[in-house]
Amino acid sequence: MFYIYVLKSFVDKKLYIGYTNDLKRRFNEHNEGQNKSTKLRAPFELVYYEAYKSKKDAAVRERKLKQFKNSYSELRKRIENSL
């Protein structure tokens, strides 16, 4: 399985979007400061994820969320409404 995931930083309250084939491992890497782009924003909480059977589908979904403001805005609303 492949996952797109959304993390929320406890430091700056901003969201981070990524994808992986091992969600638990990747979440721990972010919180342990092993990811260059999120190192200074740790710790995080996992606020959302989606599962896909194919790596390509997960990568396309991640790219759409990062590139298209509409997709990101809708997802952000869903996340904020559920917190």
N, C-alpha and C positions, 0 to 999 in steps of 0.2 A: 504494500500500500504506500501511497505518497500523500503527503498532507500539505495544504497551505495553512498557515497559522498566523494569528495576530497576537502580539504581545503588547502589554501596556507597561511602560516604565514607571516605577515608583518615584524616580528622581524628577523627571520632567513631565510626567503624565501623558507623553506622546505615544502613539502607536507605531509598531514595527511589523511589517509584513514579510514573510519568508515562506520557503517550501523545503521539504525534506522527506526522506524515506524512513526516518526514525525520530518521531516527534519528541519522545522522552529524552533521548540523547541530546537533540538539538536544543531543547529547552534548558537543559542543564548547562550546555556550553555557553549559552547566552548569559545565564545567571552567574557562571563562574568567570566571566570576563574573557572567554576564549575567542569571541567573535570581535574582530577589529572594528566593525561599524557600530556595534552596540556596547562596547566595553565600558564606556564612561556613563552609560545610562542604566546599568544594572543596579538593583534587581528588577525582575519583571514578573508579571503574572500573565498566564495564558488566558486570554479572554474569548478566543474564537478559533475554531479550526474546521476544515473540510477535508474529507478523505476521497482519494481518487485511486483507481486501479492502475492508471498509466502515469508515468513521469511527465509525459508531454502535456496531458490534461492539467496536471497540477502547475506546471511551469507557465502554461498559457493563462490560467486563472490568476496566478500571482502577477504576471505581467499586466493583465487587464486592470487589476486592482491598483497597481502602481502607476499606470499610465493614464487611466481614464478617471477623471475626477468624479463622474457620476457614479460609477461602480463603487469607488472608495467611499463617497459620501453616504450612499445607501447602506453599505456595510457598517460604517461608523454609527449611523443612526440606530441600526439594529443592536449593536453592541452597547451603546449608551442607554438604550431603553431597557436592556436586560440587566444592567448593573444596579 
